[in-house]
Structures are given as C-alpha cells and as structure tokens.
Amino acid sequence: MTEKLAAPDVKANGGDETLVLNRIIKSCQSTVGDLVSELDGKLRTRGFASDQVGDSCVILAEALNNVIEHGYQLEKDGDIAINLSATKECLQILIRDRGPSYRVPEAKTFTEPATDDLEQLPEGGFGWGLIHTLSDKVELRRKNDSNYLKINKFYQM
C-alpha cells in the first residue's frame, strides 16, 4: 500500500468508472465517521444501490474501528493508510497500520443479539462478524512493521 495521496477519486477502468479513495487518517474514531460519510456520498452520487452503499460503509467503518482498537490499541496518533476502490462489481479495501500485530478471528457470521434492549447489549464483539458476513474475502498479514488488511466485497448484479 502506498502512503501517497495523489491518486484521483475516479479513474477509468475499461469503460467503467472506478471510485478510488486514497487517504491517510489518524487512529481516532472521529476520522472514521468522516471517511465513511465521504464514501457514502461518493457511492450514492455514482448510482450505487442503497444496500451496496450500506454494506460498503459498514465494512469500512468496522474494519477501521478494529484497526484502531486492536492494531493501535486506541492510541490516537497512529497513521492508517486506506486505499479503497469500488466499481459496480466489486469493493476492495486495503488498510495498512503500524500498530502491534493482531489477528482476524476465524470467519464467522453475524448473529443478532438476543435482546433489543440497548442497555443489555454487550460492548463490542460484533465487528469481525459483520465484516465476515458482508464481505467475500478478508485477509490480514504482517510484513515488516505493518499490518495489511485486505477486504473484498463482490456486488450481485
């Protein structure tokens, strides 16, 4: 993954427009919301279906939140490099952080909580299940001093 932010937000891809977002953000929850809002707006502007937009935004938000919580262990000064591309067929998210090594739990599906009472819900524990349920492929590898998380979501045509 690159740390340069020079890539355009849209590039031609064999006649298809590809949305490309390359960003470096700080490992802070507020930056996640800003990036997710940007992705939401750009996907909607390009005519993506509401469920594609929603799934894409949840995947990105949960992945970044996990990097912040597990990779940087809530330190607010770490850099997270995000390279995201989306076409009508596929979303690919590449995230690099330089926090300690962590692991992605085995693929599991998201199960709805047993209660609707927000006060009774456990804190956390849903993120990786949501990512695995909404995505088609999730890979995490460690190279040198960095974690590389790659997520693919194929859209049904």
C-alpha positions as CSV (number, residue, x, y, z in Angstrom):
1,M,0.0,0.0,0.0
2,T,1.2,3.5,-0.7
3,E,1.2,6.5,1.6
4,K,0.9,8.9,-1.3
5,L,-2.4,10.7,-1.7
6,A,-2.0,11.7,-5.3
7,A,-4.5,9.2,-6.9
8,P,-7.7,10.6,-8.3
9,D,-11.1,9.9,-6.8
10,V,-12.3,8.5,-10.1
11,K,-10.4,6.7,-12.8
12,A,-11.3,4.9,-16.0
13,N,-11.4,1.1,-15.8
14,G,-12.1,-0.3,-19.3
15,G,-15.1,1.9,-19.8
16,D,-16.3,1.6,-16.3
17,E,-15.7,4.3,-13.7
18,T,-13.8,3.2,-10.6
19,L,-14.1,5.2,-7.4
20,V,-10.7,5.4,-5.8
21,L,-10.1,6.8,-2.4
22,N,-6.6,7.0,-1.0
23,R,-6.3,8.5,2.4
24,I,-4.1,8.6,5.5
25,I,-6.0,9.2,8.7
26,K,-5.2,9.3,12.3
27,S,-6.2,6.4,14.5
28,C,-9.1,8.2,16.1
29,Q,-12.8,7.4,16.0
30,S,-13.8,10.8,14.6
31,T,-11.8,10.4,11.5
32,V,-13.6,7.1,10.8
33,G,-17.0,8.9,10.6
34,D,-15.7,11.5,8.2
35,L,-14.3,8.9,5.8
36,V,-17.4,6.7,6.0
37,S,-19.5,9.8,5.2
38,E,-17.3,10.6,2.2
39,L,-17.6,7.1,0.9
40,D,-21.4,7.1,1.4
41,G,-21.7,10.3,-0.6
42,K,-19.4,9.3,-3.4
43,L,-21.1,5.9,-3.9
44,R,-24.6,7.4,-3.9
45,T,-23.5,10.1,-6.4
46,R,-22.3,7.3,-8.7
47,G,-25.7,5.4,-8.5
48,F,-24.8,2.5,-6.3
49,A,-27.8,0.7,-4.8
50,S,-28.7,1.6,-1.2
51,D,-27.8,-1.9,0.1
52,Q,-24.4,-1.7,-1.6
53,V,-23.7,1.7,-0.1
54,G,-24.8,0.5,3.4
55,D,-22.8,-2.7,3.2
56,S,-19.7,-0.8,2.0
57,C,-19.9,1.8,4.7
58,V,-20.4,-0.8,7.5
59,I,-17.4,-2.8,6.2
60,L,-15.2,0.2,6.1
61,A,-16.3,1.5,9.5
62,E,-15.9,-1.8,11.2
63,A,-12.5,-2.5,9.7
64,L,-11.2,0.9,10.7
65,N,-12.6,0.6,14.2
66,N,-10.9,-2.8,14.6
67,V,-7.6,-1.4,13.4
68,I,-7.9,1.5,15.9
69,E,-9.0,-0.8,18.8
70,H,-6.8,-3.9,18.1
71,G,-4.0,-2.6,15.9
72,Y,-3.3,0.7,17.6
73,Q,-4.9,-0.3,20.9
74,L,-6.8,3.1,21.0
75,E,-3.7,5.2,20.6
76,K,-4.8,8.4,18.8
77,D,-1.6,9.3,17.0
78,G,-1.1,6.3,14.7
79,D,-1.4,6.6,10.9
80,I,-3.8,4.4,9.0
81,A,-3.4,4.3,5.2
82,I,-6.6,3.4,3.3
83,N,-6.7,2.5,-0.4
84,L,-10.3,1.8,-1.5
85,S,-11.6,1.1,-4.9
86,A,-15.2,0.5,-5.9
87,T,-16.8,-0.5,-9.2
88,K,-20.4,-1.7,-9.8
89,E,-19.0,-5.2,-9.4
90,C,-16.6,-5.0,-6.5
91,L,-15.4,-3.1,-3.5
92,Q,-11.8,-3.6,-2.4
93,I,-10.4,-2.1,0.8
94,L,-6.7,-2.1,1.7
95,I,-5.7,-0.8,5.1
96,R,-2.2,-0.5,6.5
97,D,-1.3,0.3,10.0
98,R,1.9,0.2,12.0
99,G,0.4,-0.9,15.3
100,P,1.2,-4.2,17.1
101,S,0.4,-7.4,15.3
102,Y,-3.2,-8.6,15.8
103,R,-5.3,-11.4,14.2
104,V,-8.6,-11.6,12.4
105,P,-10.9,-14.1,14.2
106,E,-11.9,-17.1,12.1
107,A,-14.7,-16.4,9.6
108,K,-18.0,-16.3,11.4
109,T,-21.4,-15.0,10.6
110,F,-23.0,-12.2,12.4
111,T,-25.8,-13.3,14.8
112,E,-28.3,-10.8,16.0
113,P,-28.2,-10.1,19.7
114,A,-30.8,-12.0,21.9
115,T,-32.2,-8.7,23.1
116,D,-33.5,-5.4,21.6
117,D,-32.7,-3.6,24.8
118,L,-29.7,-1.4,24.1
119,E,-28.8,-1.3,27.8
120,Q,-28.4,-5.1,27.7
121,L,-26.2,-5.3,24.6
122,P,-22.5,-6.3,25.2
123,E,-19.9,-3.7,24.3
124,G,-18.1,-4.8,21.1
125,G,-17.7,-8.2,19.7
126,F,-19.8,-7.7,16.5
127,G,-17.3,-6.1,14.2
128,W,-15.5,-9.0,12.7
129,G,-18.7,-11.0,12.4
130,L,-20.2,-8.1,10.4
131,I,-17.2,-7.8,8.2
132,H,-17.1,-11.6,7.5
133,T,-20.9,-11.7,6.9
134,L,-20.9,-8.7,4.5
135,S,-17.6,-9.4,2.7
136,D,-16.5,-12.2,0.4
137,K,-12.8,-12.3,1.4
138,V,-10.9,-11.0,4.4
139,E,-7.1,-11.3,4.7
140,L,-4.7,-9.9,7.3
141,R,-0.9,-10.2,7.0
142,R,2.0,-8.8,8.8
143,K,5.0,-7.6,6.9
144,N,8.0,-5.8,8.5
145,D,6.4,-3.4,10.9
146,S,3.0,-3.1,9.4
147,N,-0.4,-4.9,9.4
148,Y,-2.1,-5.2,5.9
149,L,-5.8,-5.8,5.9
150,K,-7.5,-6.6,2.6
151,I,-11.3,-6.9,2.2
152,N,-13.2,-7.7,-1.0
153,K,-16.9,-7.4,-1.4
154,F,-18.4,-8.6,-4.7
155,Y,-21.8,-7.0,-5.6
156,Q,-24.6,-9.1,-7.0
157,M,-25.6,-7.8,-10.5
